[in-house]
């Protein structure tokens, strides 16, 4: 059995939805969990200590170990304090699951500057800042000859990988997160850190707020609930384990389906040994334009 017994994990956005399910499963597998959540609304406004505290109470009632954090993961000092919370509470940090996010959907022509900035900041900086501070700690531990397997798991989205109209801010950030995970995998492997990414499909506050999805993802009266957010967590637990055999991979996860997503790859090409003219280039390229 793949276990997280004794490992210390930070899970951001863990007060509700997918993050909450991660926290509960991690604790049931023996991890000591820092449950991080600002407790804001879908669009990131406001804050509430309640969601994180409630998950911590649920874990402790079941015999697990957890502490709450309300640090803002998109704030540099807040992300630093989050990492310190894990180290101060449990003496180490083995796992960082970057999950927190918000939505402010709008078409490009209607989107405001704040709607763009806020979503990109929460997702992109909210992944980068905790990763930076965790990586600094792990480098220090490696140099002090206390190296061991550490795990990063990032949260992308099909909106980022496959381009969902109306989510230019969210999709761009989520696409960036998948690339960021690959870069982290290459940079941090020297410290025995693996970095992987998921693109989950599940019923959450954010997906329920997406027009057209509410009826599709509503729970059914019977049978397997493919949209249950708890379906995502076993994949994240595996990617957070010492057994994890992947580094730099991205997985689509929905229900019982787990698909590895291929990274950007070169496609069709036209080539010649001299500078192109516009007309000759157009003629050459347009032979496969219909394929797009």
TAVEN-V503012 format. One record per residue. N is the residue number from 1. PHI is phi in whole degrees, -180 to 180 (999 if undefined). BURIAL is + if it has 16 or more other C-alpha atoms within 10 Angstrom, else -. Layout:
BEGIN
n-><N:N>
phi-><PHI:PHI>
burial-><BURIAL:BURIAL>
END
This chain:
BEGIN
n-><1:2:3:4:5:6:7:8:9:10:11:12:13:14:15:16:17:18:19:20:21:22:23:24:25:26:27:28:29:30:31:32:33:34:35:36:37:38:39:40:41:42:43:44:45:46:47:48:49:50:51:52:53:54:55:56:57:58:59:60:61:62:63:64:65:66:67:68:69:70:71:72:73:74:75:76:77:78:79:80:81:82:83:84:85:86:87:88:89:90:91:92:93:94:95:96:97:98:99:100:101:102:103:104:105:106:107:108:109:110:111:112:113:114:115:116:117:118:119:120:121:122:123:124:125:126:127:128:129:130:131:132:133:134:135:136:137:138:139:140:141:142:143:144:145:146:147:148:149:150:151:152:153:154:155:156:157:158:159:160:161:162:163:164:165:166:167:168:169:170:171:172:173:174:175:176:177:178:179:180:181:182:183:184:185:186:187:188:189:190:191:192:193:194:195:196:197:198:199:200:201:202:203:204:205:206:207:208:209:210:211:212:213:214:215:216:217:218:219:220:221:222:223:224:225:226:227:228:229:230:231:232:233:234:235:236:237:238:239:240:241:242:243:244:245:246:247:248:249:250:251:252:253:254:255:256:257:258:259:260:261:262:263:264:265:266:267:268:269:270:271:272:273:274:275:276:277:278:279:280:281:282:283:284:285:286:287:288:289:290:291:292>
phi-><999:-75:-120:-110:-56:81:-78:-104:-128:-102:-126:-89:62:-97:-82:-148:57:-62:-61:-61:-64:-58:-60:-65:-68:-56:-63:-66:-93:100:-75:-99:-115:-95:-91:-102:-165:-77:74:-84:-81:-54:-90:91:-81:75:-155:-157:-69:-56:-57:-65:-63:-66:-67:-60:-62:-64:-65:-66:-62:-89:94:-93:-117:-160:-132:-98:-139:-112:-64:-82:-71:-90:-105:-58:-72:-64:-65:-62:-64:-62:-64:-64:-59:-64:-67:-68:-77:-128:81:-170:-148:-110:-137:-126:-108:-87:-130:-63:-168:-137:-129:-144:-70:-170:-68:-57:-71:-106:-71:-90:-61:-65:-64:-68:-61:-66:-69:-63:-65:-62:-80:-74:-69:-69:-93:-66:-62:-63:-63:-58:-69:-66:-65:-61:-62:-65:-64:-61:-65:-64:-66:-85:62:-115:-71:-162:-64:-122:-133:-112:-130:-109:-119:-95:-163:-62:-62:-80:-81:-127:67:-97:-57:91:-132:-59:-71:-65:-64:-63:-65:-69:-65:-61:-64:-62:-69:-58:-61:-67:-66:-61:-60:-74:-77:-98:-61:-64:-103:64:-105:-109:-129:-136:-142:-123:-123:-86:-119:-158:-87:-137:-58:-72:-70:-66:-87:-83:-55:91:-93:-55:-70:-66:-100:-63:-61:-89:-67:-153:84:-69:-91:-68:-99:-63:-61:-65:-66:-78:-65:-60:-66:-66:-64:-63:-66:-98:-93:-67:-77:-49:-100:-115:-149:87:-93:-126:-125:-81:-134:-153:58:-99:-101:-129:-124:-75:-98:-70:-73:-50:-140:-65:-114:-59:-141:-125:-143:-155:-96:-154:-64:-77:-93:-61:-68:-68:-66:-60:-61:-70:-65:-73:-68:-125:-63:-65:-67:-89>
burial-><-:-:+:+:-:-:+:+:+:+:+:+:+:+:+:+:+:+:+:+:+:+:+:+:+:+:+:+:+:+:+:+:+:+:+:+:+:+:+:+:-:-:-:+:-:-:-:-:+:-:+:+:+:+:+:+:+:-:+:-:-:-:-:+:+:+:+:+:+:+:+:+:+:+:+:+:-:+:+:+:+:+:+:+:+:+:-:-:-:+:-:+:+:+:+:+:+:+:+:+:+:+:+:+:+:+:-:-:-:-:+:-:-:-:+:+:-:+:+:+:+:+:+:+:+:+:+:+:+:+:+:+:+:+:+:-:+:+:+:-:-:-:-:-:-:-:-:-:+:+:+:+:+:+:+:+:+:+:+:+:+:-:+:-:-:+:+:+:+:+:+:+:+:+:+:+:+:+:+:+:+:+:-:+:+:-:-:+:-:-:+:-:+:+:+:+:+:+:+:+:+:+:+:+:-:+:+:+:-:-:-:-:-:-:-:-:+:-:-:-:-:-:-:-:+:+:+:+:+:+:+:+:+:-:+:+:+:+:+:+:+:+:-:-:-:-:+:+:+:+:+:+:+:+:+:-:-:-:-:-:-:-:-:-:-:-:-:-:-:-:-:-:-:-:-:-:-:-:-:-:-:-:-:-:-:-:-:-:-:-:-:->
END
